[in-house]
């Protein structure tokens, strides 16, 4: 198929799809011998074309997706009457991070790392389809193991698991955070003025009445 004919077809497939489109998925549609490399090249070209468009093509979850831009999210949320209920709690994020970096692993292994029961959190992540069963571990009791899903990649905008930040990335980010410098105080001698003279007591003299008032009224001691 001619490239000029192939390009608008793929663009429309991106629009019609509700999930990221990979070259492998496109090959199942184009059965005329179109190579994976050519399909990937067209996807990259479309992504470049949309750089100056009000929409964007992002590479996420091992595929490409035509989607809206973040700066218009508030208007889209209002138009579709969406709420912000799809948010992960701190416990859910902790559990998800453990599963993502150590997958596949069982709920008991998650509990051991977190130090608390994670059954409710794991159930929530399963319901949101961010994690999924990954078979049973070959130990006594055959407990179920869990792994992250494509929904996880879409949720965090990752192309694949290799894009997850490493410990070195976190260390570099912390090292790059420079504490704000304190404002320097100027001690220019020209800016230092002597205190105004005591007009009531010239030459710094203190009257006997003032000195007496400074003493303890009962003991007479200062």
HELIX and SHEET records of a PDB file:
HELIX    1   1 UNK A    3  UNK A   16  1                                  14    
HELIX    2   2 UNK A   23  UNK A   27  1                                   5    
HELIX    3   3 UNK A   36  UNK A   49  1                                  14    
HELIX    4   4 UNK A   50  UNK A   52  5                                   3    
HELIX    5   5 UNK A   70  UNK A   72  5                                   3    
HELIX    6   6 UNK A   73  UNK A   79  1                                   7    
HELIX    7   7 UNK A   90  UNK A  102  1                                  13    
HELIX    8   8 UNK A  107  UNK A  114  1                                   8    
HELIX    9   9 UNK A  119  UNK A  127  1                                   9    
HELIX   10  10 UNK A  150  UNK A  156  1                                   7    
HELIX   11  11 UNK A  161  UNK A  163  5                                   3    
HELIX   12  12 UNK A  167  UNK A  175  1                                   9    
HELIX   13  13 UNK A  189  UNK A  191  5                                   3    
HELIX   14  14 UNK A  202  UNK A  204  5                                   3    
HELIX   15  15 UNK A  208  UNK A  213  1                                   6    
SHEET    1   A 2 UNK A  55  UNK A  60  0                                        
SHEET    2   A 2 UNK A  63  UNK A  68 -1                                        
SHEET    1   B 3 UNK A 105  UNK A 106  0                                        
SHEET    2   B 3 UNK A 144  UNK A 148 -1                                        
SHEET    3   B 3 UNK A 131  UNK A 136 -1                                        
END                                                                             
